[in-house]
Amino acid sequence: MRILSVVGNRPQFVKSAPLSLALRDRGVDEVVLHTGQHYDDELSAIFFEELELAPPRYRLETGSGTHGEQTGRMLPEIEAAVLEEEPDAVLVYGDTNSTLAGALAAGKLLVPVAHVEAGLRSFDRAMPEELNRMLVDRMSSLLFCPTEAAVANLGAEGIADGVHLVGDVMYDANLRLAPIARERSDALARAGVEPGGYLVLTLHREANVAPEPLARIAEALAVLDEPIVFPAHPRTSAAIAEAGIRLGPRVYLTPPVGYLDFAALASQARVVLTDSGGVQKEAYWYGVPCVTLRTTTEWVETLEAGWNTLVGTDVDAIVAAVRDASPGAERPPLYGDGHASERIADLLCTMSRDEE
């Protein structure tokens, strides 16, 4: 059996690692296509080194651009790879432009689509990722849901065939890699911070890198009295510079870091601030309170458990949430048992090219 896996950014690389191992254990020939959606080396190639993944057979080097431009550049090249490899299925992850382009290319060529993290909804149509999720789920033959809420979302949209509750592959990766990260990384020493004595910030959503929300977030950071380690996405760094926004003296701005360094930083922070979906879950697994710089989230379970707070970009809300954040009394298990990858691999092995 042959699977074409389409990946393009840091979270997708992380999710793909345990699943690639599970596919190999089952004798599946996996061909990896890297779209280059995030072209910065620290956000792409380094993950193949740190996570010991085989180099991708295809590298598209898509680069930056609007959502439509990125998807349009990816589509013909992914189609060519599908025609060349003749996979039994195309495997896509999450909700990025790479996810949509991979699903479109496969669907046009009548190759089954398998979607990891199917059924997630923020119910915010202003987010490009939300539209990507909905479109990819409509095109998928196998829909691998991380939560019961995701299964229910698909049911509400009339999607039932091929839906499977499997757990979260990111949790599989977290269990495997987080202990290694704390052993190998010297990221805290380089940032000059001590465990439990600093904040970590990630920021990359399109809605948050416009000048006005960026300025509000910077204002909040200036009020906070703890060191803030900020590994900045290239788009965010460019937006900060272009808008002439000055960050507070306690903000340690760094280029993007590799997965192991970020895991070390996030797992030992007092609080994580983020607009990333994946980082919200990672903070929960690490037992670190999360303050999410959005007004909606697809990971509602972290809110219900009391470990995550939505604040948008309101200055006072950010400051209050960070200052008041403390570990909850309980941290119930969320998002599976660490064996999602094996379940997905087993289900993929039931798929044939004749399925639609």
Contacts in CASP RR format, 6 or more apart in sequence:
PFRMAT RR
TARGET T0000
AUTHOR 0000-0000-0000
METHOD contacts of the structure
MODEL  1
MRILSVVGNRPQFVKSAPLSLALRDRGVDEVVLHTGQHYDDELSAIFFEE
LELAPPRYRLETGSGTHGEQTGRMLPEIEAAVLEEEPDAVLVYGDTNSTL
AGALAAGKLLVPVAHVEAGLRSFDRAMPEELNRMLVDRMSSLLFCPTEAA
VANLGAEGIADGVHLVGDVMYDANLRLAPIARERSDALARAGVEPGGYLV
LTLHREANVAPEPLARIAEALAVLDEPIVFPAHPRTSAAIAEAGIRLGPR
VYLTPPVGYLDFAALASQARVVLTDSGGVQKEAYWYGVPCVTLRTTTEWV
ETLEAGWNTLVGTDVDAIVAAVRDASPGAERPPLYGDGHASERIADLLCT
MSRDEE
1 27 0 8 1.000
1 28 0 8 1.000
1 29 0 8 1.000
1 88 0 8 1.000
1 348 0 8 1.000
1 349 0 8 1.000
1 351 0 8 1.000
2 28 0 8 1.000
2 29 0 8 1.000
2 30 0 8 1.000
2 31 0 8 1.000
2 85 0 8 1.000
2 86 0 8 1.000
2 87 0 8 1.000
2 88 0 8 1.000
3 23 0 8 1.000
3 28 0 8 1.000
3 29 0 8 1.000
3 30 0 8 1.000
3 31 0 8 1.000
3 87 0 8 1.000
3 88 0 8 1.000
3 89 0 8 1.000
3 90 0 8 1.000
3 91 0 8 1.000
3 114 0 8 1.000
3 348 0 8 1.000
4 31 0 8 1.000
4 33 0 8 1.000
4 81 0 8 1.000
4 82 0 8 1.000
4 85 0 8 1.000
4 87 0 8 1.000
4 89 0 8 1.000
4 90 0 8 1.000
4 91 0 8 1.000
4 106 0 8 1.000
5 16 0 8 1.000
5 19 0 8 1.000
5 20 0 8 1.000
5 30 0 8 1.000
5 31 0 8 1.000
5 32 0 8 1.000
5 33 0 8 1.000
5 90 0 8 1.000
5 91 0 8 1.000
6 33 0 8 1.000
6 35 0 8 1.000
6 78 0 8 1.000
6 90 0 8 1.000
6 91 0 8 1.000
6 92 0 8 1.000
6 93 0 8 1.000
6 98 0 8 1.000
6 99 0 8 1.000
6 101 0 8 1.000
6 102 0 8 1.000
7 13 0 8 1.000
7 16 0 8 1.000
7 32 0 8 1.000
7 33 0 8 1.000
7 34 0 8 1.000
7 35 0 8 1.000
7 56 0 8 1.000
7 93 0 8 1.000
7 98 0 8 1.000
8 34 0 8 1.000
8 35 0 8 1.000
8 36 0 8 1.000
8 37 0 8 1.000
8 38 0 8 1.000
8 44 0 8 1.000
8 96 0 8 1.000
8 98 0 8 1.000
9 37 0 8 1.000
9 38 0 8 1.000
9 43 0 8 1.000
9 44 0 8 1.000
9 96 0 8 1.000
9 98 0 8 1.000
10 38 0 8 1.000
10 43 0 8 1.000
10 44 0 8 1.000
10 47 0 8 1.000
10 256 0 8 1.000
10 258 0 8 1.000
10 259 0 8 1.000
11 93 0 8 1.000
11 94 0 8 1.000
11 170 0 8 1.000
11 276 0 8 1.000
11 278 0 8 1.000
12 93 0 8 1.000
12 94 0 8 1.000
12 96 0 8 1.000
12 98 0 8 1.000
12 99 0 8 1.000
13 44 0 8 1.000
13 47 0 8 1.000
13 48 0 8 1.000
13 51 0 8 1.000
13 53 0 8 1.000
13 259 0 8 1.000
14 47 0 8 1.000
14 51 0 8 1.000
14 170 0 8 1.000
14 173 0 8 1.000
14 177 0 8 1.000
14 259 0 8 1.000
15 93 0 8 1.000
15 94 0 8 1.000
15 116 0 8 1.000
15 117 0 8 1.000
15 169 0 8 1.000
15 170 0 8 1.000
15 173 0 8 1.000
16 32 0 8 1.000
16 53 0 8 1.000
16 93 0 8 1.000
16 169 0 8 1.000
17 51 0 8 1.000
17 52 0 8 1.000
17 53 0 8 1.000
17 173 0 8 1.000
17 176 0 8 1.000
17 177 0 8 1.000
18 169 0 8 1.000
18 172 0 8 1.000
18 173 0 8 1.000
18 176 0 8 1.000
18 340 0 8 1.000
18 341 0 8 1.000
19 91 0 8 1.000
19 116 0 8 1.000
19 169 0 8 1.000
19 172 0 8 1.000
19 341 0 8 1.000
19 344 0 8 1.000
19 345 0 8 1.000
20 30 0 8 1.000
20 32 0 8 1.000
20 53 0 8 1.000
20 54 0 8 1.000
21 341 0 8 1.000
22 341 0 8 1.000
22 342 0 8 1.000
22 344 0 8 1.000
22 345 0 8 1.000
23 30 0 8 1.000
23 345 0 8 1.000
23 348 0 8 1.000
24 30 0 8 1.000
25 345 0 8 1.000
26 345 0 8 1.000
26 346 0 8 1.000
26 349 0 8 1.000
28 345 0 8 1.000
28 348 0 8 1.000
28 349 0 8 1.000
31 57 0 8 1.000
31 58 0 8 1.000
31 81 0 8 1.000
31 85 0 8 1.000
31 87 0 8 1.000
32 53 0 8 1.000
32 54 0 8 1.000
32 55 0 8 1.000
32 56 0 8 1.000
32 57 0 8 1.000
32 58 0 8 1.000
33 56 0 8 1.000
33 57 0 8 1.000
33 58 0 8 1.000
33 60 0 8 1.000
33 78 0 8 1.000
33 81 0 8 1.000
34 44 0 8 1.000
34 56 0 8 1.000
34 58 0 8 1.000
34 59 0 8 1.000
34 60 0 8 1.000
35 60 0 8 1.000
35 62 0 8 1.000
35 74 0 8 1.000
35 78 0 8 1.000
35 97 0 8 1.000
35 98 0 8 1.000
35 101 0 8 1.000
36 44 0 8 1.000
36 59 0 8 1.000
36 60 0 8 1.000
36 61 0 8 1.000
36 62 0 8 1.000
36 63 0 8 1.000
36 98 0 8 1.000
37 62 0 8 1.000
37 63 0 8 1.000
37 70 0 8 1.000
37 74 0 8 1.000
37 96 0 8 1.000
37 97 0 8 1.000
37 98 0 8 1.000
38 44 0 8 1.000
38 63 0 8 1.000
38 234 0 8 1.000
39 61 0 8 1.000
39 62 0 8 1.000
39 63 0 8 1.000
39 64 0 8 1.000
40 234 0 8 1.000
40 256 0 8 1.000
42 255 0 8 1.000
42 256 0 8 1.000
42 257 0 8 1.000
42 258 0 8 1.000
43 233 0 8 1.000
43 234 0 8 1.000
43 256 0 8 1.000
46 258 0 8 1.000
46 259 0 8 1.000
47 53 0 8 1.000
47 258 0 8 1.000
47 259 0 8 1.000
48 54 0 8 1.000
48 55 0 8 1.000
48 56 0 8 1.000
50 258 0 8 1.000
50 259 0 8 1.000
50 260 0 8 1.000
51 173 0 8 1.000
51 177 0 8 1.000
51 259 0 8 1.000
58 77 0 8 1.000
58 81 0 8 1.000
60 73 0 8 1.000
60 74 0 8 1.000
60 77 0 8 1.000
60 78 0 8 1.000
62 70 0 8 1.000
62 73 0 8 1.000
62 74 0 8 1.000
62 98 0 8 1.000
63 70 0 8 1.000
63 73 0 8 1.000
64 70 0 8 1.000
64 235 0 8 1.000
67 97 0 8 1.000
67 128 0 8 1.000
68 97 0 8 1.000
70 97 0 8 1.000
70 101 0 8 1.000
71 97 0 8 1.000
71 100 0 8 1.000
71 101 0 8 1.000
71 104 0 8 1.000
72 101 0 8 1.000
74 97 0 8 1.000
74 98 0 8 1.000
74 101 0 8 1.000
74 102 0 8 1.000
74 105 0 8 1.000
75 101 0 8 1.000
75 102 0 8 1.000
75 104 0 8 1.000
75 105 0 8 1.000
78 101 0 8 1.000
78 102 0 8 1.000
78 105 0 8 1.000
78 106 0 8 1.000
79 105 0 8 1.000
79 108 0 8 1.000
79 109 0 8 1.000
81 105 0 8 1.000
82 90 0 8 1.000
82 105 0 8 1.000
82 106 0 8 1.000
82 109 0 8 1.000
82 111 0 8 1.000
83 109 0 8 1.000
86 353 0 8 1.000
87 111 0 8 1.000
87 353 0 8 1.000
88 111 0 8 1.000
88 112 0 8 1.000
88 351 0 8 1.000
88 352 0 8 1.000
88 353 0 8 1.000
89 106 0 8 1.000
89 111 0 8 1.000
89 112 0 8 1.000
89 113 0 8 1.000
89 114 0 8 1.000
89 141 0 8 1.000
89 142 0 8 1.000
89 348 0 8 1.000
89 351 0 8 1.000
89 353 0 8 1.000
90 102 0 8 1.000
90 103 0 8 1.000
90 105 0 8 1.000
90 106 0 8 1.000
90 107 0 8 1.000
90 111 0 8 1.000
90 112 0 8 1.000
90 113 0 8 1.000
90 114 0 8 1.000
91 114 0 8 1.000
91 116 0 8 1.000
91 348 0 8 1.000
92 98 0 8 1.000
92 99 0 8 1.000
92 102 0 8 1.000
92 103 0 8 1.000
92 113 0 8 1.000
92 114 0 8 1.000
92 115 0 8 1.000
92 116 0 8 1.000
92 136 0 8 1.000
93 99 0 8 1.000
93 115 0 8 1.000
93 116 0 8 1.000
93 117 0 8 1.000
94 115 0 8 1.000
94 116 0 8 1.000
94 117 0 8 1.000
94 120 0 8 1.000
94 132 0 8 1.000
94 133 0 8 1.000
94 136 0 8 1.000
95 117 0 8 1.000
95 120 0 8 1.000
95 129 0 8 1.000
95 130 0 8 1.000
95 132 0 8 1.000
95 133 0 8 1.000
95 136 0 8 1.000
96 129 0 8 1.000
96 132 0 8 1.000
97 128 0 8 1.000
97 132 0 8 1.000
99 115 0 8 1.000
99 132 0 8 1.000
99 136 0 8 1.000
100 132 0 8 1.000
100 135 0 8 1.000
100 136 0 8 1.000
102 113 0 8 1.000
103 113 0 8 1.000
103 115 0 8 1.000
103 135 0 8 1.000
103 136 0 8 1.000
103 139 0 8 1.000
103 140 0 8 1.000
104 139 0 8 1.000
106 112 0 8 1.000
106 113 0 8 1.000
106 139 0 8 1.000
107 113 0 8 1.000
107 139 0 8 1.000
110 356 0 8 1.000
111 353 0 8 1.000
112 141 0 8 1.000
112 142 0 8 1.000
112 351 0 8 1.000
112 353 0 8 1.000
112 355 0 8 1.000
112 356 0 8 1.000
113 136 0 8 1.000
113 139 0 8 1.000
113 140 0 8 1.000
113 141 0 8 1.000
113 142 0 8 1.000
114 140 0 8 1.000
114 141 0 8 1.000
114 142 0 8 1.000
114 144 0 8 1.000
114 344 0 8 1.000
114 348 0 8 1.000
114 351 0 8 1.000
115 136 0 8 1.000
115 137 0 8 1.000
115 140 0 8 1.000
115 142 0 8 1.000
115 143 0 8 1.000
115 144 0 8 1.000
116 144 0 8 1.000
116 169 0 8 1.000
116 344 0 8 1.000
117 144 0 8 1.000
117 145 0 8 1.000
117 146 0 8 1.000
117 150 0 8 1.000
117 168 0 8 1.000
118 133 0 8 1.000
118 136 0 8 1.000
118 137 0 8 1.000
118 140 0 8 1.000
118 143 0 8 1.000
118 144 0 8 1.000
118 145 0 8 1.000
118 150 0 8 1.000
118 154 0 8 1.000
118 163 0 8 1.000
119 133 0 8 1.000
119 137 0 8 1.000
119 143 0 8 1.000
119 145 0 8 1.000
119 150 0 8 1.000
119 151 0 8 1.000
119 153 0 8 1.000
119 154 0 8 1.000
120 133 0 8 1.000
120 146 0 8 1.000
120 147 0 8 1.000
120 150 0 8 1.000
120 153 0 8 1.000
120 298 0 8 1.000
120 299 0 8 1.000
121 130 0 8 1.000
121 133 0 8 1.000
121 134 0 8 1.000
121 150 0 8 1.000
121 153 0 8 1.000
121 298 0 8 1.000
122 129 0 8 1.000
122 130 0 8 1.000
122 294 0 8 1.000
122 296 0 8 1.000
122 297 0 8 1.000
122 298 0 8 1.000
123 130 0 8 1.000
123 296 0 8 1.000
124 130 0 8 1.000
124 295 0 8 1.000
124 296 0 8 1.000
125 131 0 8 1.000
126 207 0 8 1.000
127 205 0 8 1.000
127 207 0 8 1.000
127 296 0 8 1.000
128 206 0 8 1.000
133 298 0 8 1.000
134 157 0 8 1.000
137 143 0 8 1.000
137 154 0 8 1.000
137 157 0 8 1.000
137 159 0 8 1.000
138 159 0 8 1.000
141 162 0 8 1.000
141 351 0 8 1.000
141 355 0 8 1.000
141 356 0 8 1.000
142 162 0 8 1.000
142 164 0 8 1.000
142 347 0 8 1.000
142 348 0 8 1.000
142 351 0 8 1.000
143 154 0 8 1.000
143 159 0 8 1.000
143 162 0 8 1.000
143 163 0 8 1.000
143 164 0 8 1.000
144 164 0 8 1.000
144 166 0 8 1.000
144 167 0 8 1.000
144 340 0 8 1.000
144 343 0 8 1.000
144 344 0 8 1.000
144 347 0 8 1.000
145 151 0 8 1.000
145 154 0 8 1.000
145 163 0 8 1.000
145 164 0 8 1.000
145 165 0 8 1.000
145 166 0 8 1.000
145 167 0 8 1.000
146 166 0 8 1.000
146 167 0 8 1.000
146 168 0 8 1.000
146 169 0 8 1.000
146 335 0 8 1.000
146 336 0 8 1.000
146 340 0 8 1.000
147 165 0 8 1.000
147 167 0 8 1.000
147 168 0 8 1.000
147 301 0 8 1.000
147 334 0 8 1.000
147 335 0 8 1.000
148 165 0 8 1.000
149 300 0 8 1.000
149 301 0 8 1.000
150 165 0 8 1.000
151 163 0 8 1.000
151 165 0 8 1.000
154 160 0 8 1.000
154 163 0 8 1.000
155 163 0 8 1.000
164 343 0 8 1.000
164 347 0 8 1.000
166 340 0 8 1.000
166 343 0 8 1.000
166 344 0 8 1.000
166 347 0 8 1.000
167 335 0 8 1.000
167 336 0 8 1.000
167 337 0 8 1.000
167 338 0 8 1.000
167 340 0 8 1.000
167 343 0 8 1.000
168 281 0 8 1.000
168 335 0 8 1.000
168 336 0 8 1.000
168 338 0 8 1.000
168 340 0 8 1.000
169 340 0 8 1.000
169 341 0 8 1.000
169 344 0 8 1.000
170 278 0 8 1.000
170 281 0 8 1.000
170 282 0 8 1.000
170 335 0 8 1.000
171 281 0 8 1.000
171 285 0 8 1.000
171 335 0 8 1.000
171 336 0 8 1.000
171 338 0 8 1.000
171 340 0 8 1.000
172 338 0 8 1.000
172 339 0 8 1.000
172 340 0 8 1.000
172 341 0 8 1.000
174 263 0 8 1.000
174 282 0 8 1.000
174 285 0 8 1.000
175 338 0 8 1.000
177 259 0 8 1.000
177 260 0 8 1.000
177 263 0 8 1.000
178 263 0 8 1.000
178 267 0 8 1.000
178 285 0 8 1.000
178 286 0 8 1.000
180 260 0 8 1.000
181 259 0 8 1.000
181 260 0 8 1.000
181 261 0 8 1.000
181 262 0 8 1.000
181 263 0 8 1.000
181 264 0 8 1.000
181 267 0 8 1.000
182 263 0 8 1.000
182 264 0 8 1.000
182 267 0 8 1.000
182 268 0 8 1.000
184 260 0 8 1.000
184 264 0 8 1.000
185 260 0 8 1.000
185 261 0 8 1.000
185 263 0 8 1.000
185 264 0 8 1.000
185 265 0 8 1.000
187 257 0 8 1.000
187 261 0 8 1.000
187 262 0 8 1.000
187 264 0 8 1.000
187 265 0 8 1.000
188 194 0 8 1.000
188 195 0 8 1.000
188 264 0 8 1.000
188 265 0 8 1.000
188 268 0 8 1.000
191 198 0 8 1.000
191 227 0 8 1.000
191 229 0 8 1.000
191 252 0 8 1.000
191 254 0 8 1.000
191 265 0 8 1.000
192 227 0 8 1.000
192 252 0 8 1.000
193 227 0 8 1.000
193 229 0 8 1.000
193 252 0 8 1.000
195 268 0 8 1.000
196 268 0 8 1.000
196 269 0 8 1.000
196 270 0 8 1.000
197 226 0 8 1.000
197 227 0 8 1.000
197 269 0 8 1.000
197 270 0 8 1.000
198 226 0 8 1.000
198 227 0 8 1.000
198 228 0 8 1.000
198 229 0 8 1.000
198 269 0 8 1.000
198 270 0 8 1.000
199 224 0 8 1.000
199 226 0 8 1.000
199 227 0 8 1.000
199 228 0 8 1.000
199 229 0 8 1.000
199 269 0 8 1.000
199 270 0 8 1.000
199 271 0 8 1.000
199 272 0 8 1.000
199 273 0 8 1.000
199 322 0 8 1.000
200 228 0 8 1.000
200 229 0 8 1.000
200 230 0 8 1.000
200 231 0 8 1.000
200 265 0 8 1.000
200 266 0 8 1.000
200 269 0 8 1.000
200 271 0 8 1.000
200 272 0 8 1.000
200 273 0 8 1.000
200 274 0 8 1.000
201 221 0 8 1.000
201 228 0 8 1.000
201 229 0 8 1.000
201 230 0 8 1.000
201 251 0 8 1.000
201 272 0 8 1.000
201 273 0 8 1.000
201 274 0 8 1.000
202 230 0 8 1.000
202 231 0 8 1.000
202 233 0 8 1.000
202 272 0 8 1.000
202 273 0 8 1.000
202 274 0 8 1.000
202 275 0 8 1.000
202 276 0 8 1.000
202 279 0 8 1.000
203 209 0 8 1.000
203 217 0 8 1.000
203 230 0 8 1.000
203 232 0 8 1.000
203 233 0 8 1.000
203 236 0 8 1.000
203 274 0 8 1.000
203 275 0 8 1.000
203 293 0 8 1.000
204 233 0 8 1.000
204 235 0 8 1.000
204 236 0 8 1.000
204 275 0 8 1.000
204 276 0 8 1.000
205 275 0 8 1.000
205 276 0 8 1.000
205 293 0 8 1.000
205 294 0 8 1.000
207 213 0 8 1.000
208 214 0 8 1.000
208 217 0 8 1.000
208 275 0 8 1.000
208 293 0 8 1.000
208 294 0 8 1.000
208 313 0 8 1.000
209 235 0 8 1.000
209 236 0 8 1.000
209 239 0 8 1.000
210 239 0 8 1.000
211 239 0 8 1.000
211 243 0 8 1.000
211 245 0 8 1.000
213 313 0 8 1.000
214 236 0 8 1.000
214 239 0 8 1.000
214 240 0 8 1.000
214 243 0 8 1.000
214 245 0 8 1.000
215 243 0 8 1.000
215 245 0 8 1.000
216 313 0 8 1.000
216 314 0 8 1.000
216 315 0 8 1.000
217 293 0 8 1.000
217 313 0 8 1.000
217 318 0 8 1.000
218 240 0 8 1.000
218 245 0 8 1.000
218 246 0 8 1.000
218 247 0 8 1.000
218 248 0 8 1.000
219 315 0 8 1.000
220 315 0 8 1.000
220 318 0 8 1.000
220 319 0 8 1.000
220 322 0 8 1.000
221 228 0 8 1.000
221 247 0 8 1.000
221 248 0 8 1.000
221 250 0 8 1.000
221 251 0 8 1.000
222 247 0 8 1.000
222 248 0 8 1.000
223 315 0 8 1.000
223 319 0 8 1.000
224 250 0 8 1.000
224 319 0 8 1.000
224 322 0 8 1.000
224 323 0 8 1.000
225 250 0 8 1.000
226 250 0 8 1.000
226 270 0 8 1.000
227 250 0 8 1.000
227 252 0 8 1.000
228 250 0 8 1.000
228 251 0 8 1.000
228 252 0 8 1.000
228 273 0 8 1.000
229 252 0 8 1.000
229 254 0 8 1.000
229 265 0 8 1.000
229 269 0 8 1.000
230 247 0 8 1.000
230 251 0 8 1.000
230 252 0 8 1.000
230 253 0 8 1.000
230 254 0 8 1.000
231 254 0 8 1.000
231 255 0 8 1.000
231 256 0 8 1.000
231 257 0 8 1.000
231 261 0 8 1.000
231 262 0 8 1.000
231 265 0 8 1.000
232 240 0 8 1.000
232 253 0 8 1.000
232 254 0 8 1.000
232 255 0 8 1.000
232 256 0 8 1.000
233 256 0 8 1.000
234 256 0 8 1.000
237 253 0 8 1.000
237 255 0 8 1.000
240 247 0 8 1.000
247 253 0 8 1.000
257 265 0 8 1.000
263 282 0 8 1.000
266 272 0 8 1.000
266 279 0 8 1.000
266 282 0 8 1.000
266 283 0 8 1.000
266 286 0 8 1.000
266 288 0 8 1.000
267 282 0 8 1.000
267 286 0 8 1.000
267 288 0 8 1.000
269 288 0 8 1.000
270 288 0 8 1.000
270 289 0 8 1.000
270 325 0 8 1.000
271 288 0 8 1.000
271 289 0 8 1.000
271 290 0 8 1.000
271 291 0 8 1.000
271 322 0 8 1.000
271 325 0 8 1.000
272 279 0 8 1.000
272 282 0 8 1.000
272 283 0 8 1.000
272 288 0 8 1.000
272 289 0 8 1.000
272 290 0 8 1.000
272 291 0 8 1.000
273 290 0 8 1.000
273 291 0 8 1.000
273 292 0 8 1.000
273 293 0 8 1.000
273 318 0 8 1.000
273 322 0 8 1.000
274 280 0 8 1.000
274 283 0 8 1.000
274 290 0 8 1.000
274 291 0 8 1.000
274 292 0 8 1.000
274 293 0 8 1.000
275 292 0 8 1.000
275 293 0 8 1.000
275 294 0 8 1.000
277 292 0 8 1.000
277 297 0 8 1.000
277 298 0 8 1.000
277 299 0 8 1.000
278 299 0 8 1.000
279 290 0 8 1.000
280 290 0 8 1.000
280 292 0 8 1.000
280 297 0 8 1.000
280 299 0 8 1.000
280 302 0 8 1.000
280 308 0 8 1.000
281 299 0 8 1.000
281 302 0 8 1.000
281 334 0 8 1.000
281 335 0 8 1.000
283 289 0 8 1.000
283 290 0 8 1.000
283 302 0 8 1.000
283 307 0 8 1.000
283 308 0 8 1.000
284 290 0 8 1.000
284 302 0 8 1.000
284 305 0 8 1.000
284 307 0 8 1.000
284 308 0 8 1.000
284 331 0 8 1.000
284 334 0 8 1.000
287 307 0 8 1.000
287 327 0 8 1.000
287 331 0 8 1.000
288 327 0 8 1.000
289 307 0 8 1.000
289 308 0 8 1.000
289 309 0 8 1.000
289 325 0 8 1.000
289 326 0 8 1.000
289 327 0 8 1.000
289 328 0 8 1.000
290 302 0 8 1.000
290 307 0 8 1.000
290 308 0 8 1.000
290 309 0 8 1.000
291 308 0 8 1.000
291 309 0 8 1.000
291 311 0 8 1.000
291 318 0 8 1.000
291 321 0 8 1.000
291 322 0 8 1.000
291 325 0 8 1.000
292 308 0 8 1.000
292 309 0 8 1.000
292 310 0 8 1.000
292 311 0 8 1.000
292 312 0 8 1.000
293 311 0 8 1.000
293 312 0 8 1.000
293 313 0 8 1.000
293 318 0 8 1.000
294 310 0 8 1.000
294 312 0 8 1.000
295 310 0 8 1.000
295 312 0 8 1.000
296 310 0 8 1.000
297 303 0 8 1.000
297 308 0 8 1.000
297 310 0 8 1.000
299 308 0 8 1.000
301 334 0 8 1.000
301 335 0 8 1.000
302 308 0 8 1.000
302 334 0 8 1.000
303 309 0 8 1.000
303 310 0 8 1.000
305 330 0 8 1.000
305 331 0 8 1.000
305 332 0 8 1.000
305 334 0 8 1.000
306 328 0 8 1.000
307 327 0 8 1.000
307 328 0 8 1.000
307 331 0 8 1.000
309 321 0 8 1.000
309 325 0 8 1.000
311 317 0 8 1.000
311 318 0 8 1.000
311 321 0 8 1.000
312 318 0 8 1.000
END
